[in-house]
Amino acid sequence: MYTEKQISELGIKRNILLNPGPSTTTDTVKMAQVVPDICPREEEFAGMMKDLREDLVKIVHGDKDKHTSVLFCGSGTINIDICLNSLLPEGGKVLVVNNGAYSTRAVEICEYYGLPHIDLKFPLDEQPDLAVIEKTLKENPDIKLVHTTHNETGTGILNPIREIGALVHKYGAVFTVDTTSTLAMRPIDIEKDNIDFCMASAQKGLMAMTGLSFIIGNRAIIEKSKDYPKRSYYCNLYLQYDFFERTGEMHFTPPVQTIYATRQALDEYFKEGEEAKWARHTRVFEAIHKGLEELGFKDLIKRELQAGLVVSVIYPDDPNWSFKKIHDYCYERGFTIYPGKVSDTNTFRLCALGAIDEKDIEDFFVVLKEGLEANNIAVPVRYAK
Ligand SMILES: *Cc1c(COP(=O)(O)O)cnc(C)c1O
């Protein structure tokens, strides 16, 4: 391990990532990957994964007997795949509460596996209608699994998971929530939020590296799923859980260096603290809004519906506007902005993830303004209506 002083002397270039993950990391997390070579079948490594799994349960305030976490090697989408293919009993149907790109991804996973499912669509700039969800559950007693997304990263809208979860449980189904873009940022309480399974990958809220994803949830439900139809080998929740429980190891080769970085990131998470970290993300989010307002930009989602982490910005109506040119101008100066994920409106996104603070956003807006001016785009920006 390097000392903090040695690490700071390396002078690693600091890029400010305003894309929705991977996020800006601390140098101490980056350098935690540089370790002596180790075979991950050694006890030392298994011990580290055991602590890591328990710490993940703590982040969502789970009970260590009732809840567990299962690690996988892959990007965040692997979690959605695993939950849907592993947790649907024979004869059951999946309900996807869908108001955006990430829930649509869950629908596509159902299609790929041929899982019976209902794609319950809502407008992407509105929260899902609870009465419609309840009606659907009531009319379809074969719904055994309900999935939705906490913060729809495509737009930045926050979904009312606690209320949806209460309905799901009232009708006896299991509730899986894609919390990839909230976990370890916006506080989550797995029990109070009526979640059976939530998920994320190490590169987002935890501010670690890509390649490690995890599902946190109800142990008894995983054990029950042992007898459910097997639809995947590599991506089966019970198989991986059972292997961890028996051996302490991941079934197949884990992403070793990413796990070291995640260990360091967890230490930094607990040191910063849940509340202070959320306050910092909120400061960054407010600074993004302030900067956008000053330049005249409009955002897509009503402010009160935003999850506080992603802002979807509408392209101005200026003949000289070019997302690519603005992106490149900012990128060359160390700031990464990201395209939108909304099919009928042209948007780009600015996100409050990562090891960044208010000052970084102020610096970004200086560069953005320069970039607009350099490209002869009117400031404040203009909209036709
Ligand atoms: C980032 C993200 C994922 C995972 O996407 P990958 O492309 O697999 O990294 C899943 N769900 C949500 C809500 C996300 O924000």
The ligand as an SDF file (V2000), in Angstrom:
LIG
                    3D

 15 15  0  0  0  0  0  0  0  0999 V2000
  -25.5380    2.6900  -14.6450 C   0  0  0  0  0  0  0  0  0  0  0  0
  -26.8220    2.0300  -14.4420 C   0  0  0  0  0  0  0  0  0  0  0  0
  -26.9640    0.6560  -14.6960 C   0  0  0  0  0  0  0  0  0  0  0  0
  -25.8380   -0.1990  -15.2040 C   0  0  0  0  0  0  0  0  0  0  0  0
  -25.4340    0.1250  -16.4760 O   0  0  0  0  0  0  0  0  0  0  0  0
  -24.1210   -0.5510  -17.1260 P   0  0  0  0  0  0  0  0  0  0  0  0
  -24.1270    0.0400  -18.4980 O   0  0  0  0  0  0  0  0  0  0  0  0
  -24.2880   -2.0000  -17.0870 O   0  0  0  0  0  0  0  0  0  0  0  0
  -22.9780   -0.0660  -16.2880 O   0  0  0  0  0  0  0  0  0  0  0  0
  -28.1770    0.0750  -14.4080 C   0  0  0  0  0  0  0  0  0  0  0  0
  -29.1960    0.7890  -13.9240 N   0  0  0  0  0  0  0  0  0  0  0  0
  -29.1080    2.0960  -13.6750 C   0  0  0  0  0  0  0  0  0  0  0  0
  -30.2920    2.8180  -13.1040 C   0  0  0  0  0  0  0  0  0  0  0  0
  -27.9200    2.7700  -13.9230 C   0  0  0  0  0  0  0  0  0  0  0  0
  -27.8210    4.0780  -13.6640 O   0  0  0  0  0  0  0  0  0  0  0  0
  1  2  1  0
  2  3  1  0
  2 14  2  0
  3  4  1  0
  3 10  2  0
  4  5  1  0
  5  6  1  0
  6  7  2  0
  6  8  1  0
  6  9  1  0
 10 11  1  0
 11 12  2  0
 12 13  1  0
 12 14  1  0
 14 15  1  0
M  END
$$$$
